[in-house]
Amino acid sequence: MTQNDAMTVEPLDAEAARAAIPALADILADAVESGASVGFMHWNGPSDYRAFWTGVVTEVEAGRTILFAARQGAEMLGTAQLQLVGKPNQPHRAEIAKVLVHSRARRRGLGAALMQAAETAARQAKRDLLVLDTDEYGGARQLYSKLGWTELGTIPRYALMPDGRDCGSTFFYKSLR
Ligand SMILES: CC(C)(COP(=O)(O)OP(=O)(O)OC[C@H]1O[C@@H](n2cnc3c(N)ncnc32)[C@H](O)[C@@H]1OP(=O)(O)O)[C@@H](O)C(=O)NCCC(=O)NCCS
């Protein structure tokens, strides 16, 4: 991968997602190692990350999640999920989850491209209210604000950082109407 290679973002069907589990597990491991609060602790390891992505593949297979892969050249360097809320009274809502870009490919626009792809897919799926939360300390807050998301507030001590410190979660929404 060089910085001149073209950047692409595409949804993965269940078969492609299953084949991508090792690459997705590497991206998740890198996020935890770089200190992001993304559901895992410093003591989690490759088998935990593979198990997580295996669960995501099940959701993709069931049509409940759209999983995106961002690449530069042939290399997978980022991912994001659009989770279609299944509640009968929220057919218009979806959640964005696990927006991850490998630490050696950040600040090149991959995160923004993943968010744009998720938004386009949400419109196609007729989901016009999007919700997400992120750790209060990460750069993701600036990313979402820049992309027009509304910050609602931070719940203190919502989760832990990988090293065990307390971490608040900051909630955002975006209406596509
Ligand atoms: C958050 C994350 C996905 C951003 O990915 P990225 O590819 O670096 O983002 P982009 O290059 O598209 O950034 C677009 C804009 O968002 C803002 N931004 C992104 N990361 C930022 C950071 N660390 N600090 C401040 N602003 C940031 C900037 O405005 C940036 O534009 P600029 O580079 O021209 O200044 C990436 O840092 C990451 O994977 N972090 C760890 C995992 C995580 O916390 N994910 C969020 C979970 S919901």
The ligand as an SDF file (V2000), in Angstrom:
LIG
                    3D

 48 50  0  0  0  0  0  0  0  0999 V2000
  -11.8380    7.7940   14.4950 C   0  0  0  0  0  0  0  0  0  0  0  0
  -11.1770    7.1860   13.2570 C   0  0  0  0  0  0  0  0  0  0  0  0
  -12.1130    6.1400   12.6680 C   0  0  0  0  0  0  0  0  0  0  0  0
  -10.9390    8.3020   12.2220 C   0  0  0  0  0  0  0  0  0  0  0  0
  -10.4650    7.7140   11.0090 O   0  0  0  0  0  0  0  0  0  0  0  0
   -9.5590    8.5440    9.9800 P   0  0  0  0  0  0  0  0  0  0  0  0
   -9.4820    7.7470    8.7330 O   0  0  0  0  0  0  0  0  0  0  0  0
   -8.2900    8.9330   10.6220 O   0  0  0  0  0  0  0  0  0  0  0  0
  -10.4800    9.8320    9.7700 O   0  0  0  0  0  0  0  0  0  0  0  0
  -10.3740   10.8630    8.5430 P   0  0  0  0  0  0  0  0  0  0  0  0
   -8.9920   10.8820    7.9910 O   0  0  0  0  0  0  0  0  0  0  0  0
  -11.4710   10.5580    7.5880 O   0  0  0  0  0  0  0  0  0  0  0  0
  -10.6770   12.2370    9.2990 O   0  0  0  0  0  0  0  0  0  0  0  0
  -11.6060   13.1830    8.7880 C   0  0  0  0  0  0  0  0  0  0  0  0
  -11.6460   14.3660    9.7440 C   0  0  0  0  0  0  0  0  0  0  0  0
  -12.0980   13.9390   11.0400 O   0  0  0  0  0  0  0  0  0  0  0  0
  -11.3830   14.6710   12.0570 C   0  0  0  0  0  0  0  0  0  0  0  0
  -10.5090   13.7510   12.7970 N   0  0  0  0  0  0  0  0  0  0  0  0
  -10.2750   12.4600   12.5300 C   0  0  0  0  0  0  0  0  0  0  0  0
   -9.4430   11.9200   13.4500 N   0  0  0  0  0  0  0  0  0  0  0  0
   -9.1390   12.9250   14.3210 C   0  0  0  0  0  0  0  0  0  0  0  0
   -8.3210   13.0020   15.4790 C   0  0  0  0  0  0  0  0  0  0  0  0
   -7.6340   11.9380   15.9430 N   0  0  0  0  0  0  0  0  0  0  0  0
   -8.2400   14.1870   16.1300 N   0  0  0  0  0  0  0  0  0  0  0  0
   -8.9160   15.2770   15.6940 C   0  0  0  0  0  0  0  0  0  0  0  0
   -9.7150   15.2600   14.5700 N   0  0  0  0  0  0  0  0  0  0  0  0
   -9.8220   14.0960   13.9020 C   0  0  0  0  0  0  0  0  0  0  0  0
  -10.5500   15.7160   11.3220 C   0  0  0  0  0  0  0  0  0  0  0  0
  -11.3650   16.8540   11.1520 O   0  0  0  0  0  0  0  0  0  0  0  0
  -10.3150   15.0110    9.9850 C   0  0  0  0  0  0  0  0  0  0  0  0
  -10.0400   15.9080    8.9380 O   0  0  0  0  0  0  0  0  0  0  0  0
   -8.5110   16.4080    8.7120 P   0  0  0  0  0  0  0  0  0  0  0  0
   -7.6220   15.2060    8.7490 O   0  0  0  0  0  0  0  0  0  0  0  0
   -8.5670   17.0680    7.3700 O   0  0  0  0  0  0  0  0  0  0  0  0
   -8.2090   17.3620    9.8560 O   0  0  0  0  0  0  0  0  0  0  0  0
   -9.7970    6.5700   13.6250 C   0  0  0  0  0  0  0  0  0  0  0  0
   -9.0140    7.5270   14.3130 O   0  0  0  0  0  0  0  0  0  0  0  0
   -9.8950    5.3400   14.4940 C   0  0  0  0  0  0  0  0  0  0  0  0
  -10.0580    4.2170   13.9730 O   0  0  0  0  0  0  0  0  0  0  0  0
   -9.7840    5.4910   15.8200 N   0  0  0  0  0  0  0  0  0  0  0  0
   -9.7840    4.3620   16.7470 C   0  0  0  0  0  0  0  0  0  0  0  0
  -11.1130    3.6640   16.8090 C   0  0  0  0  0  0  0  0  0  0  0  0
  -12.2390    4.5750   17.2270 C   0  0  0  0  0  0  0  0  0  0  0  0
  -12.1630    5.2790   18.2190 O   0  0  0  0  0  0  0  0  0  0  0  0
  -13.3330    4.5040   16.4510 N   0  0  0  0  0  0  0  0  0  0  0  0
  -14.5510    5.1920   16.7610 C   0  0  0  0  0  0  0  0  0  0  0  0
  -15.4620    4.2340   17.4250 C   0  0  0  0  0  0  0  0  0  0  0  0
  -17.1520    4.7360   17.2450 S   0  0  0  0  0  0  0  0  0  0  0  0
  1  2  1  0
  2  3  1  0
  2  4  1  0
  2 36  1  0
  4  5  1  0
  5  6  1  0
  6  7  2  0
  6  8  1  0
  6  9  1  0
  9 10  1  0
 10 11  2  0
 10 12  1  0
 10 13  1  0
 13 14  1  0
 14 15  1  0
 15 16  1  0
 15 30  1  0
 16 17  1  0
 17 18  1  0
 17 28  1  0
 18 19  1  0
 18 27  1  0
 19 20  2  0
 20 21  1  0
 21 22  1  0
 21 27  2  0
 22 23  1  0
 22 24  2  0
 24 25  1  0
 25 26  2  0
 26 27  1  0
 28 29  1  0
 28 30  1  0
 30 31  1  0
 31 32  1  0
 32 33  2  0
 32 34  1  0
 32 35  1  0
 36 37  1  0
 36 38  1  0
 38 39  2  0
 38 40  1  0
 40 41  1  0
 41 42  1  0
 42 43  1  0
 43 44  2  0
 43 45  1  0
 45 46  1  0
 46 47  1  0
 47 48  1  0
M  END
$$$$
